[in-house]
């Protein structure tokens, strides 16, 4: 194994995958809202949700 390798348990890997999925879904929500002409308030809320999901995904380190 490489000296800089990171080993995750199956539960940790599944949790990380869930967090990444949540980020993807939140990004898709923002993209859909933009395509549908959402107003600034809705976009702000969706961006806030995206940022929360990204921060949660980043928290595994």
PDBQT receptor file of N, H, CA, C and O in Angstrom, charges set to zero:
ATOM      1  N   UNK A   1       0.856  -1.185   0.000  1.00  0.00    +0.000 N 
ATOM      2  CA  UNK A   1       0.000   0.000   0.000  1.00  0.00    +0.000 C 
ATOM      3  C   UNK A   1       0.897   1.242   0.000  1.00  0.00    +0.000 C 
ATOM      4  O   UNK A   1       1.934   1.277   0.662  1.00  0.00    +0.000 OA
ATOM      5  N   UNK A   2       0.484   2.234  -0.738  1.00  0.00    +0.000 N 
ATOM      6  H   UNK A   2      -0.358   2.206  -1.276  1.00  0.00    +0.000 HD
ATOM      7  CA  UNK A   2       1.255   3.482  -0.817  1.00  0.00    +0.000 C 
ATOM      8  C   UNK A   2       1.278   4.173   0.540  1.00  0.00    +0.000 C 
ATOM      9  O   UNK A   2       0.292   4.131   1.276  1.00  0.00    +0.000 OA
ATOM     10  N   UNK A   3       2.391   4.805   0.873  1.00  0.00    +0.000 N 
ATOM     11  H   UNK A   3       3.192   4.840   0.276  1.00  0.00    +0.000 HD
ATOM     12  CA  UNK A   3       2.489   5.459   2.188  1.00  0.00    +0.000 C 
ATOM     13  C   UNK A   3       1.486   6.590   2.391  1.00  0.00    +0.000 C 
ATOM     14  O   UNK A   3       1.165   6.933   3.528  1.00  0.00    +0.000 OA
ATOM     15  N   UNK A   4       0.988   7.173   1.301  1.00  0.00    +0.000 N 
ATOM     16  H   UNK A   4       1.248   6.894   0.377  1.00  0.00    +0.000 HD
ATOM     17  CA  UNK A   4       0.015   8.261   1.432  1.00  0.00    +0.000 C 
ATOM     18  C   UNK A   4      -1.416   7.791   1.164  1.00  0.00    +0.000 C 
ATOM     19  O   UNK A   4      -2.313   8.605   0.945  1.00  0.00    +0.000 OA
ATOM     20  N   UNK A   5      -1.619   6.484   1.183  1.00  0.00    +0.000 N 
ATOM     21  H   UNK A   5      -0.891   5.822   1.361  1.00  0.00    +0.000 HD
ATOM     22  CA  UNK A   5      -2.951   5.929   0.932  1.00  0.00    +0.000 C 
ATOM     23  C   UNK A   5      -3.897   6.252   2.079  1.00  0.00    +0.000 C 
ATOM     24  O   UNK A   5      -3.486   6.377   3.233  1.00  0.00    +0.000 OA
ATOM     25  N   UNK A   6      -5.169   6.382   1.735  1.00  0.00    +0.000 N 
ATOM     26  H   UNK A   6      -5.503   6.280   0.798  1.00  0.00    +0.000 HD
ATOM     27  CA  UNK A   6      -6.217   6.613   2.726  1.00  0.00    +0.000 C 
ATOM     28  C   UNK A   6      -7.113   5.386   2.724  1.00  0.00    +0.000 C 
ATOM     29  O   UNK A   6      -7.594   4.949   1.678  1.00  0.00    +0.000 OA
ATOM     30  N   UNK A   7      -7.327   4.843   3.903  1.00  0.00    +0.000 N 
ATOM     31  H   UNK A   7      -6.937   5.198   4.753  1.00  0.00    +0.000 HD
ATOM     32  CA  UNK A   7      -8.157   3.652   4.020  1.00  0.00    +0.000 C 
ATOM     33  C   UNK A   7      -9.449   4.041   4.726  1.00  0.00    +0.000 C 
ATOM     34  O   UNK A   7      -9.428   4.639   5.802  1.00  0.00    +0.000 OA
ATOM     35  N   UNK A   8     -10.569   3.696   4.108  1.00  0.00    +0.000 N 
ATOM     36  H   UNK A   8     -10.587   3.210   3.234  1.00  0.00    +0.000 HD
ATOM     37  CA  UNK A   8     -11.875   3.962   4.703  1.00  0.00    +0.000 C 
ATOM     38  C   UNK A   8     -12.558   2.632   4.987  1.00  0.00    +0.000 C 
ATOM     39  O   UNK A   8     -12.392   1.664   4.245  1.00  0.00    +0.000 OA
ATOM     40  N   UNK A   9     -13.314   2.595   6.052  1.00  0.00    +0.000 N 
ATOM     41  H   UNK A   9     -13.449   3.381   6.656  1.00  0.00    +0.000 HD
ATOM     42  CA  UNK A   9     -14.156   1.430   6.289  1.00  0.00    +0.000 C 
ATOM     43  C   UNK A   9     -15.287   1.458   5.263  1.00  0.00    +0.000 C 
ATOM     44  O   UNK A   9     -15.517   2.474   4.608  1.00  0.00    +0.000 OA
ATOM     45  N   UNK A  10     -15.978   0.350   5.134  1.00  0.00    +0.000 N 
ATOM     46  H   UNK A  10     -15.791  -0.475   5.666  1.00  0.00    +0.000 HD
ATOM     47  CA  UNK A  10     -17.114   0.306   4.207  1.00  0.00    +0.000 C 
ATOM     48  C   UNK A  10     -18.155   1.347   4.595  1.00  0.00    +0.000 C 
ATOM     49  O   UNK A  10     -18.730   1.998   3.722  1.00  0.00    +0.000 OA
ATOM     50  N   UNK A  11     -18.405   1.513   5.888  1.00  0.00    +0.000 N 
ATOM     51  H   UNK A  11     -17.938   0.985   6.597  1.00  0.00    +0.000 HD
ATOM     52  CA  UNK A  11     -19.374   2.521   6.342  1.00  0.00    +0.000 C 
ATOM     53  C   UNK A  11     -18.913   3.929   6.006  1.00  0.00    +0.000 C 
ATOM     54  O   UNK A  11     -19.710   4.758   5.565  1.00  0.00    +0.000 OA
ATOM     55  N   UNK A  12     -17.626   4.205   6.213  1.00  0.00    +0.000 N 
ATOM     56  H   UNK A  12     -16.979   3.532   6.571  1.00  0.00    +0.000 HD
ATOM     57  CA  UNK A  12     -17.100   5.531   5.893  1.00  0.00    +0.000 C 
ATOM     58  C   UNK A  12     -17.175   5.813   4.394  1.00  0.00    +0.000 C 
ATOM     59  O   UNK A  12     -17.511   6.926   3.988  1.00  0.00    +0.000 OA
ATOM     60  N   UNK A  13     -16.868   4.824   3.583  1.00  0.00    +0.000 N 
ATOM     61  H   UNK A  13     -16.595   3.921   3.912  1.00  0.00    +0.000 HD
ATOM     62  CA  UNK A  13     -16.941   4.995   2.129  1.00  0.00    +0.000 C 
ATOM     63  C   UNK A  13     -18.383   5.249   1.693  1.00  0.00    +0.000 C 
ATOM     64  O   UNK A  13     -18.634   6.094   0.835  1.00  0.00    +0.000 OA
ATOM     65  N   UNK A  14     -19.325   4.520   2.281  1.00  0.00    +0.000 N 
ATOM     66  H   UNK A  14     -19.121   3.833   2.978  1.00  0.00    +0.000 HD
ATOM     67  CA  UNK A  14     -20.736   4.713   1.942  1.00  0.00    +0.000 C 
ATOM     68  C   UNK A  14     -21.202   6.104   2.374  1.00  0.00    +0.000 C 
ATOM     69  O   UNK A  14     -21.953   6.763   1.655  1.00  0.00    +0.000 OA
ATOM     70  N   UNK A  15     -20.757   6.539   3.538  1.00  0.00    +0.000 N 
ATOM     71  H   UNK A  15     -20.147   6.003   4.122  1.00  0.00    +0.000 HD
ATOM     72  CA  UNK A  15     -21.132   7.868   4.025  1.00  0.00    +0.000 C 
ATOM     73  C   UNK A  15     -20.566   8.951   3.110  1.00  0.00    +0.000 C 
ATOM     74  O   UNK A  15     -21.257   9.921   2.797  1.00  0.00    +0.000 OA
ATOM     75  N   UNK A  16     -19.328   8.796   2.683  1.00  0.00    +0.000 N 
ATOM     76  H   UNK A  16     -18.766   8.009   2.937  1.00  0.00    +0.000 HD
ATOM     77  CA  UNK A  16     -18.718   9.760   1.766  1.00  0.00    +0.000 C 
ATOM     78  C   UNK A  16     -19.453   9.773   0.432  1.00  0.00    +0.000 C 
ATOM     79  O   UNK A  16     -19.698  10.840  -0.131  1.00  0.00    +0.000 OA
ATOM     80  N   UNK A  17     -19.802   8.603  -0.073  1.00  0.00    +0.000 N 
ATOM     81  H   UNK A  17     -19.602   7.736   0.384  1.00  0.00    +0.000 HD
ATOM     82  CA  UNK A  17     -20.552   8.520  -1.327  1.00  0.00    +0.000 C 
ATOM     83  C   UNK A  17     -21.894   9.219  -1.192  1.00  0.00    +0.000 C 
ATOM     84  O   UNK A  17     -22.327   9.902  -2.120  1.00  0.00    +0.000 OA
ATOM     85  N   UNK A  18     -22.560   9.061  -0.055  1.00  0.00    +0.000 N 
ATOM     86  H   UNK A  18     -22.208   8.506   0.699  1.00  0.00    +0.000 HD
ATOM     87  CA  UNK A  18     -23.836   9.745   0.182  1.00  0.00    +0.000 C 
ATOM     88  C   UNK A  18     -23.653  11.257   0.167  1.00  0.00    +0.000 C 
ATOM     89  O   UNK A  18     -24.472  11.979  -0.402  1.00  0.00    +0.000 OA
ATOM     90  N   UNK A  19     -22.585  11.736   0.788  1.00  0.00    +0.000 N 
ATOM     91  H   UNK A  19     -21.919  11.150   1.250  1.00  0.00    +0.000 HD
ATOM     92  CA  UNK A  19     -22.333  13.175   0.827  1.00  0.00    +0.000 C 
ATOM     93  C   UNK A  19     -22.059  13.725  -0.569  1.00  0.00    +0.000 C 
ATOM     94  O   UNK A  19     -22.543  14.802  -0.919  1.00  0.00    +0.000 OA
ATOM     95  N   UNK A  20     -21.292  12.997  -1.359  1.00  0.00    +0.000 N 
ATOM     96  H   UNK A  20     -20.899  12.122  -1.075  1.00  0.00    +0.000 HD
ATOM     97  CA  UNK A  20     -21.017  13.427  -2.730  1.00  0.00    +0.000 C 
ATOM     98  C   UNK A  20     -22.307  13.438  -3.544  1.00  0.00    +0.000 C 
ATOM     99  O   UNK A  20     -22.524  14.349  -4.343  1.00  0.00    +0.000 OA
ATOM    100  N   UNK A  21     -23.157  12.445  -3.353  1.00  0.00    +0.000 N 
ATOM    101  H   UNK A  21     -22.980  11.705  -2.704  1.00  0.00    +0.000 HD
ATOM    102  CA  UNK A  21     -24.445  12.387  -4.039  1.00  0.00    +0.000 C 
ATOM    103  C   UNK A  21     -25.304  13.602  -3.671  1.00  0.00    +0.000 C 
ATOM    104  O   UNK A  21     -25.969  14.178  -4.532  1.00  0.00    +0.000 OA
ATOM    105  N   UNK A  22     -25.288  13.986  -2.401  1.00  0.00    +0.000 N 
ATOM    106  H   UNK A  22     -24.747  13.519  -1.701  1.00  0.00    +0.000 HD
ATOM    107  CA  UNK A  22     -26.056  15.148  -1.965  1.00  0.00    +0.000 C 
ATOM    108  C   UNK A  22     -25.543  16.424  -2.631  1.00  0.00    +0.000 C 
ATOM    109  O   UNK A  22     -26.330  17.302  -2.984  1.00  0.00    +0.000 OA
ATOM    110  N   UNK A  23     -24.231  16.525  -2.800  1.00  0.00    +0.000 N 
ATOM    111  H   UNK A  23     -23.592  15.812  -2.513  1.00  0.00    +0.000 HD
ATOM    112  CA  UNK A  23     -23.662  17.690  -3.492  1.00  0.00    +0.000 C 
ATOM    113  C   UNK A  23     -24.128  17.704  -4.947  1.00  0.00    +0.000 C 
ATOM    114  O   UNK A  23     -24.534  18.745  -5.463  1.00  0.00    +0.000 OA
ATOM    115  N   UNK A  24     -24.067  16.551  -5.602  1.00  0.00    +0.000 N 
ATOM    116  H   UNK A  24     -23.736  15.705  -5.182  1.00  0.00    +0.000 HD
ATOM    117  CA  UNK A  24     -24.501  16.475  -6.997  1.00  0.00    +0.000 C 
ATOM    118  C   UNK A  24     -25.963  16.865  -7.146  1.00  0.00    +0.000 C 
ATOM    119  O   UNK A  24     -26.321  17.617  -8.053  1.00  0.00    +0.000 OA
ATOM    120  N   UNK A  25     -26.811  16.353  -6.254  1.00  0.00    +0.000 N 
ATOM    121  H   UNK A  25     -26.521  15.742  -5.517  1.00  0.00    +0.000 HD
ATOM    122  CA  UNK A  25     -28.240  16.676  -6.325  1.00  0.00    +0.000 C 
ATOM    123  C   UNK A  25     -28.472  18.167  -6.108  1.00  0.00    +0.000 C 
ATOM    124  O   UNK A  25     -29.287  18.779  -6.799  1.00  0.00    +0.000 OA
ATOM    125  N   UNK A  26     -27.764  18.748  -5.157  1.00  0.00    +0.000 N 
ATOM    126  H   UNK A  26     -27.102  18.251  -4.596  1.00  0.00    +0.000 HD
ATOM    127  CA  UNK A  26     -27.918  20.176  -4.891  1.00  0.00    +0.000 C 
ATOM    128  C   UNK A  26     -27.452  20.997  -6.093  1.00  0.00    +0.000 C 
ATOM    129  O   UNK A  26     -28.077  22.001  -6.435  1.00  0.00    +0.000 OA
ATOM    130  N   UNK A  27     -26.369  20.583  -6.730  1.00  0.00    +0.000 N 
ATOM    131  H   UNK A  27     -25.861  19.767  -6.452  1.00  0.00    +0.000 HD
ATOM    132  CA  UNK A  27     -25.885  21.288  -7.925  1.00  0.00    +0.000 C 
ATOM    133  C   UNK A  27     -26.892  21.163  -9.059  1.00  0.00    +0.000 C 
ATOM    134  O   UNK A  27     -27.131  22.128  -9.785  1.00  0.00    +0.000 OA
ATOM    135  N   UNK A  28     -27.482  19.990  -9.218  1.00  0.00    +0.000 N 
ATOM    136  H   UNK A  28     -27.288  19.206  -8.628  1.00  0.00    +0.000 HD
ATOM    137  CA  UNK A  28     -28.510  19.813 -10.244  1.00  0.00    +0.000 C 
ATOM    138  C   UNK A  28     -29.718  20.702  -9.969  1.00  0.00    +0.000 C 
ATOM    139  O   UNK A  28     -30.315  21.241 -10.901  1.00  0.00    +0.000 OA
ATOM    140  N   UNK A  29     -30.083  20.860  -8.694  1.00  0.00    +0.000 N 
ATOM    141  H   UNK A  29     -29.598  20.423  -7.937  1.00  0.00    +0.000 HD
ATOM    142  CA  UNK A  29     -31.195  21.747  -8.337  1.00  0.00    +0.000 C 
ATOM    143  C   UNK A  29     -30.902  23.181  -8.750  1.00  0.00    +0.000 C 
ATOM    144  O   UNK A  29     -31.776  23.871  -9.275  1.00  0.00    +0.000 OA
ATOM    145  N   UNK A  30     -29.672  23.633  -8.514  1.00  0.00    +0.000 N 
ATOM    146  H   UNK A  30     -28.961  23.073  -8.087  1.00  0.00    +0.000 HD
ATOM    147  CA  UNK A  30     -29.287  24.992  -8.907  1.00  0.00    +0.000 C 
ATOM    148  C   UNK A  30     -29.358  25.123 -10.427  1.00  0.00    +0.000 C 
ATOM    149  O   UNK A  30     -29.902  26.097 -10.947  1.00  0.00    +0.000 OA
ATOM    150  N   UNK A  31     -28.817  24.159 -11.123  1.00  0.00    +0.000 N 
ATOM    151  H   UNK A  31     -28.375  23.367 -10.701  1.00  0.00    +0.000 HD
ATOM    152  CA  UNK A  31     -28.818  24.201 -12.586  1.00  0.00    +0.000 C 
ATOM    153  C   UNK A  31     -30.241  24.240 -13.141  1.00  0.00    +0.000 C 
ATOM    154  O   UNK A  31     -30.533  25.022 -14.046  1.00  0.00    +0.000 OA
ATOM    155  N   UNK A  32     -31.107  23.416 -12.614  1.00  0.00    +0.000 N 
ATOM    156  H   UNK A  32     -30.870  22.780 -11.880  1.00  0.00    +0.000 HD
ATOM    157  CA  UNK A  32     -32.499  23.389 -13.067  1.00  0.00    +0.000 C 
ATOM    158  C   UNK A  32     -33.173  24.725 -12.797  1.00  0.00    +0.000 C 
ATOM    159  O   UNK A  32     -33.896  25.245 -13.647  1.00  0.00    +0.000 OA
ATOM    160  N   UNK A  33     -32.935  25.278 -11.613  1.00  0.00    +0.000 N 
ATOM    161  H   UNK A  33     -32.348  24.855 -10.923  1.00  0.00    +0.000 HD
ATOM    162  CA  UNK A  33     -33.548  26.559 -11.266  1.00  0.00    +0.000 C 
ATOM    163  C   UNK A  33     -33.089  27.662 -12.209  1.00  0.00    +0.000 C 
ATOM    164  O   UNK A  33     -33.890  28.503 -12.619  1.00  0.00    +0.000 OA
ATOM    165  N   UNK A  34     -31.802  27.664 -12.557  1.00  0.00    +0.000 N 
ATOM    166  H   UNK A  34     -31.152  26.982 -12.224  1.00  0.00    +0.000 HD
ATOM    167  CA  UNK A  34     -31.288  28.667 -13.497  1.00  0.00    +0.000 C 
ATOM    168  C   UNK A  34     -31.970  28.500 -14.851  1.00  0.00    +0.000 C 
ATOM    169  O   UNK A  34     -32.412  29.476 -15.458  1.00  0.00    +0.000 OA
ATOM    170  N   UNK A  35     -32.050  27.252 -15.319  1.00  0.00    +0.000 N 
ATOM    171  H   UNK A  35     -31.691  26.460 -14.827  1.00  0.00    +0.000 HD
ATOM    172  CA  UNK A  35     -32.691  26.984 -16.613  1.00  0.00    +0.000 C 
ATOM    173  C   UNK A  35     -34.151  27.425 -16.628  1.00  0.00    +0.000 C 
ATOM    174  O   UNK A  35     -34.672  27.833 -17.666  1.00  0.00    +0.000 OA
ATOM    175  N   UNK A  36     -34.809  27.342 -15.475  1.00  0.00    +0.000 N 
ATOM    176  H   UNK A  36     -34.386  27.010 -14.632  1.00  0.00    +0.000 HD
ATOM    177  CA  UNK A  36     -36.226  27.692 -15.383  1.00  0.00    +0.000 C 
ATOM    178  C   UNK A  36     -36.457  29.151 -15.012  1.00  0.00    +0.000 C 
ATOM    179  O   UNK A  36     -37.599  29.570 -14.819  1.00  0.00    +0.000 OA
ATOM    180  N   UNK A  37     -35.382  29.928 -14.909  1.00  0.00    +0.000 N 
ATOM    181  H   UNK A  37     -34.454  29.589 -15.066  1.00  0.00    +0.000 HD
ATOM    182  CA  UNK A  37     -35.508  31.355 -14.645  1.00  0.00    +0.000 C 
ATOM    183  C   UNK A  37     -35.891  31.704 -13.214  1.00  0.00    +0.000 C 
ATOM    184  O   UNK A  37     -36.612  32.674 -12.982  1.00  0.00    +0.000 OA
ATOM    185  N   UNK A  38     -35.415  30.924 -12.260  1.00  0.00    +0.000 N 
ATOM    186  H   UNK A  38     -34.829  30.136 -12.448  1.00  0.00    +0.000 HD
ATOM    187  CA  UNK A  38     -35.731  31.189 -10.847  1.00  0.00    +0.000 C 
ATOM    188  C   UNK A  38     -35.255  32.579 -10.440  1.00  0.00    +0.000 C 
ATOM    189  O   UNK A  38     -34.291  33.118 -10.985  1.00  0.00    +0.000 OA
ATOM    190  N   UNK A  39     -35.958  33.134  -9.471  1.00  0.00    +0.000 N 
ATOM    191  H   UNK A  39     -36.740  32.696  -9.028  1.00  0.00    +0.000 HD
ATOM    192  CA  UNK A  39     -35.568  34.469  -9.000  1.00  0.00    +0.000 C 
ATOM    193  C   UNK A  39     -34.369  34.365  -8.042  1.00  0.00    +0.000 C 
ATOM    194  O   UNK A  39     -33.961  33.282  -7.625  1.00  0.00    +0.000 OA
ATOM    195  N   UNK A  40     -33.841  35.529  -7.723  1.00  0.00    +0.000 N 
ATOM    196  H   UNK A  40     -34.173  36.409  -8.061  1.00  0.00    +0.000 HD
ATOM    197  CA  UNK A  40     -32.649  35.598  -6.883  1.00  0.00    +0.000 C 
ATOM    198  C   UNK A  40     -32.816  34.964  -5.526  1.00  0.00    +0.000 C 
ATOM    199  O   UNK A  40     -31.884  34.335  -5.025  1.00  0.00    +0.000 OA
ATOM    200  N   UNK A  41     -33.977  35.109  -4.914  1.00  0.00    +0.000 N 
ATOM    201  H   UNK A  41     -34.735  35.620  -5.321  1.00  0.00    +0.000 HD
ATOM    202  CA  UNK A  41     -34.215  34.540  -3.584  1.00  0.00    +0.000 C 
ATOM    203  C   UNK A  41     -34.142  33.020  -3.627  1.00  0.00    +0.000 C 
ATOM    204  O   UNK A  41     -33.509  32.394  -2.777  1.00  0.00    +0.000 OA
ATOM    205  N   UNK A  42     -34.794  32.433  -4.624  1.00  0.00    +0.000 N 
ATOM    206  H   UNK A  42     -35.309  32.942  -5.315  1.00  0.00    +0.000 HD
ATOM    207  CA  UNK A  42     -34.758  30.972  -4.742  1.00  0.00    +0.000 C 
ATOM    208  C   UNK A  42     -33.347  30.487  -5.044  1.00  0.00    +0.000 C 
ATOM    209  O   UNK A  42     -32.893  29.491  -4.481  1.00  0.00    +0.000 OA
ATOM    210  N   UNK A  43     -32.656  31.192  -5.933  1.00  0.00    +0.000 N 
ATOM    211  H   UNK A  43     -33.025  32.001  -6.390  1.00  0.00    +0.000 HD
ATOM    212  CA  UNK A  43     -31.284  30.800  -6.255  1.00  0.00    +0.000 C 
ATOM    213  C   UNK A  43     -30.379  30.903  -5.034  1.00  0.00    +0.000 C 
ATOM    214  O   UNK A  43     -29.519  30.047  -4.828  1.00  0.00    +0.000 OA
ATOM    215  N   UNK A  44     -30.561  31.931  -4.231  1.00  0.00    +0.000 N 
ATOM    216  H   UNK A  44     -31.260  32.627  -4.398  1.00  0.00    +0.000 HD
ATOM    217  CA  UNK A  44     -29.758  32.086  -3.016  1.00  0.00    +0.000 C 
ATOM    218  C   UNK A  44     -29.993  30.902  -2.089  1.00  0.00    +0.000 C 
ATOM    219  O   UNK A  44     -29.038  30.356  -1.537  1.00  0.00    +0.000 OA
ATOM    220  N   UNK A  45     -31.239  30.498  -1.910  1.00  0.00    +0.000 N 
ATOM    221  H   UNK A  45     -32.015  30.941  -2.359  1.00  0.00    +0.000 HD
ATOM    222  CA  UNK A  45     -31.563  29.359  -1.038  1.00  0.00    +0.000 C 
ATOM    223  C   UNK A  45     -30.935  28.080  -1.566  1.00  0.00    +0.000 C 
ATOM    224  O   UNK A  45     -30.390  27.288  -0.797  1.00  0.00    +0.000 OA
ATOM    225  N   UNK A  46     -31.009  27.878  -2.875  1.00  0.00    +0.000 N 
ATOM    226  H   UNK A  46     -31.452  28.522  -3.500  1.00  0.00    +0.000 HD
ATOM    227  CA  UNK A  46     -30.425  26.679  -3.458  1.00  0.00    +0.000 C 
ATOM    228  C   UNK A  46     -28.902  26.693  -3.356  1.00  0.00    +0.000 C 
ATOM    229  O   UNK A  46     -28.284  25.658  -3.105  1.00  0.00    +0.000 OA
ATOM    230  N   UNK A  47     -28.304  27.855  -3.548  1.00  0.00    +0.000 N 
ATOM    231  H   UNK A  47     -28.806  28.696  -3.752  1.00  0.00    +0.000 HD
ATOM    232  CA  UNK A  47     -26.847  27.966  -3.399  1.00  0.00    +0.000 C 
ATOM    233  C   UNK A  47     -26.426  27.717  -1.960  1.00  0.00    +0.000 C 
ATOM    234  O   UNK A  47     -25.393  27.092  -1.717  1.00  0.00    +0.000 OA
ATOM    235  N   UNK A  48     -27.209  28.196  -1.009  1.00  0.00    +0.000 N 
ATOM    236  H   UNK A  48     -28.048  28.703  -1.207  1.00  0.00    +0.000 HD
ATOM    237  CA  UNK A  48     -26.912  27.936   0.402  1.00  0.00    +0.000 C 
ATOM    238  C   UNK A  48     -26.968  26.441   0.700  1.00  0.00    +0.000 C 
ATOM    239  O   UNK A  48     -26.118  25.913   1.417  1.00  0.00    +0.000 OA
ATOM    240  N   UNK A  49     -27.976  25.758   0.145  1.00  0.00    +0.000 N 
ATOM    241  H   UNK A  49     -28.666  26.187  -0.437  1.00  0.00    +0.000 HD
ATOM    242  CA  UNK A  49     -28.091  24.309   0.337  1.00  0.00    +0.000 C 
ATOM    243  C   UNK A  49     -26.903  23.595  -0.311  1.00  0.00    +0.000 C 
ATOM    244  O   UNK A  49     -26.375  22.633   0.247  1.00  0.00    +0.000 OA
ATOM    245  N   UNK A  50     -26.487  24.061  -1.477  1.00  0.00    +0.000 N 
ATOM    246  H   UNK A  50     -26.915  24.843  -1.931  1.00  0.00    +0.000 HD
ATOM    247  CA  UNK A  50     -25.330  23.480  -2.150  1.00  0.00    +0.000 C 
ATOM    248  C   UNK A  50     -24.070  23.663  -1.311  1.00  0.00    +0.000 C 
ATOM    249  O   UNK A  50     -23.272  22.735  -1.174  1.00  0.00    +0.000 OA
ATOM    250  N   UNK A  51     -23.894  24.835  -0.759  1.00  0.00    +0.000 N 
ATOM    251  H   UNK A  51     -24.543  25.588  -0.870  1.00  0.00    +0.000 HD
ATOM    252  CA  UNK A  51     -22.717  25.086   0.081  1.00  0.00    +0.000 C 
ATOM    253  C   UNK A  51     -22.730  24.212   1.340  1.00  0.00    +0.000 C 
ATOM    254  O   UNK A  51     -21.686  23.703   1.749  1.00  0.00    +0.000 OA
ATOM    255  N   UNK A  52     -23.886  24.040   1.947  1.00  0.00    +0.000 N 
ATOM    256  H   UNK A  52     -24.734  24.454   1.615  1.00  0.00    +0.000 HD
ATOM    257  CA  UNK A  52     -23.966  23.166   3.127  1.00  0.00    +0.000 C 
ATOM    258  C   UNK A  52     -23.590  21.734   2.768  1.00  0.00    +0.000 C 
ATOM    259  O   UNK A  52     -22.864  21.073   3.510  1.00  0.00    +0.000 OA
ATOM    260  N   UNK A  53     -24.083  21.259   1.633  1.00  0.00    +0.000 N 
ATOM    261  H   UNK A  53     -24.673  21.796   1.030  1.00  0.00    +0.000 HD
ATOM    262  CA  UNK A  53     -23.774  19.897   1.199  1.00  0.00    +0.000 C 
ATOM    263  C   UNK A  53     -22.278  19.756   0.896  1.00  0.00    +0.000 C 
ATOM    264  O   UNK A  53     -21.660  18.751   1.247  1.00  0.00    +0.000 OA
ATOM    265  N   UNK A  54     -21.707  20.764   0.245  1.00  0.00    +0.000 N 
ATOM    266  H   UNK A  54     -22.209  21.580  -0.041  1.00  0.00    +0.000 HD
ATOM    267  CA  UNK A  54     -20.276  20.716  -0.081  1.00  0.00    +0.000 C 
ATOM    268  C   UNK A  54     -19.426  20.724   1.176  1.00  0.00    +0.000 C 
ATOM    269  O   UNK A  54     -18.440  19.992   1.267  1.00  0.00    +0.000 OA
ATOM    270  N   UNK A  55     -19.799  21.547   2.143  1.00  0.00    +0.000 N 
ATOM    271  H   UNK A  55     -20.600  22.142   2.069  1.00  0.00    +0.000 HD
ATOM    272  CA  UNK A  55     -19.053  21.585   3.402  1.00  0.00    +0.000 C 
ATOM    273  C   UNK A  55     -19.160  20.275   4.152  1.00  0.00    +0.000 C 
ATOM    274  O   UNK A  55     -18.187  19.832   4.763  1.00  0.00    +0.000 OA
ATOM    275  N   UNK A  56     -20.321  19.647   4.118  1.00  0.00    +0.000 N 
ATOM    276  H   UNK A  56     -21.112  20.007   3.622  1.00  0.00    +0.000 HD
ATOM    277  CA  UNK A  56     -20.492  18.343   4.770  1.00  0.00    +0.000 C 
ATOM    278  C   UNK A  56     -19.633  17.290   4.082  1.00  0.00    +0.000 C 
ATOM    279  O   UNK A  56     -19.024  16.451   4.745  1.00  0.00    +0.000 OA
ATOM    280  N   UNK A  57     -19.583  17.334   2.750  1.00  0.00    +0.000 N 
ATOM    281  H   UNK A  57     -20.077  18.016   2.211  1.00  0.00    +0.000 HD
ATOM    282  CA  UNK A  57     -18.772  16.356   2.001  1.00  0.00    +0.000 C 
ATOM    283  C   UNK A  57     -17.305  16.570   2.276  1.00  0.00    +0.000 C 
ATOM    284  O   UNK A  57     -16.539  15.609   2.333  1.00  0.00    +0.000 OA
ATOM    285  N   UNK A  58     -16.901  17.811   2.446  1.00  0.00    +0.000 N 
ATOM    286  H   UNK A  58     -17.523  18.592   2.400  1.00  0.00    +0.000 HD
ATOM    287  CA  UNK A  58     -15.507  18.145   2.699  1.00  0.00    +0.000 C 
ATOM    288  C   UNK A  58     -15.092  17.784   4.120  1.00  0.00    +0.000 C 
ATOM    289  O   UNK A  58     -13.900  17.693   4.414  1.00  0.00    +0.000 OA
ATOM    290  N   UNK A  59     -16.049  17.582   4.987  1.00  0.00    +0.000 N 
ATOM    291  H   UNK A  59     -17.017  17.656   4.749  1.00  0.00    +0.000 HD
ATOM    292  CA  UNK A  59     -15.764  17.332   6.401  1.00  0.00    +0.000 C 
ATOM    293  C   UNK A  59     -15.250  15.954   6.716  1.00  0.00    +0.000 C 
ATOM    294  O   UNK A  59     -14.970  15.664   7.879  1.00  0.00    +0.000 OA
ATOM    295  N   UNK A  60     -15.113  15.086   5.727  1.00  0.00    +0.000 N 
ATOM    296  H   UNK A  60     -15.341  15.321   4.782  1.00  0.00    +0.000 HD
ATOM    297  CA  UNK A  60     -14.656  13.719   6.004  1.00  0.00    +0.000 C 
ATOM    298  C   UNK A  60     -13.176  13.647   6.331  1.00  0.00    +0.000 C 
ATOM    299  O   UNK A  60     -12.710  12.664   6.907  1.00  0.00    +0.000 OA
ATOM    300  N   UNK A  61     -12.440  14.679   5.967  1.00  0.00    +0.000 N 
ATOM    301  H   UNK A  61     -12.818  15.478   5.499  1.00  0.00    +0.000 HD
ATOM    302  CA  UNK A  61     -10.982  14.648   6.176  1.00  0.00    +0.000 C 
ATOM    303  C   UNK A  61     -10.601  14.697   7.610  1.00  0.00    +0.000 C 
ATOM    304  O   UNK A  61      -9.414  14.678   7.934  1.00  0.00    +0.000 OA
TER     305      UNK A  61
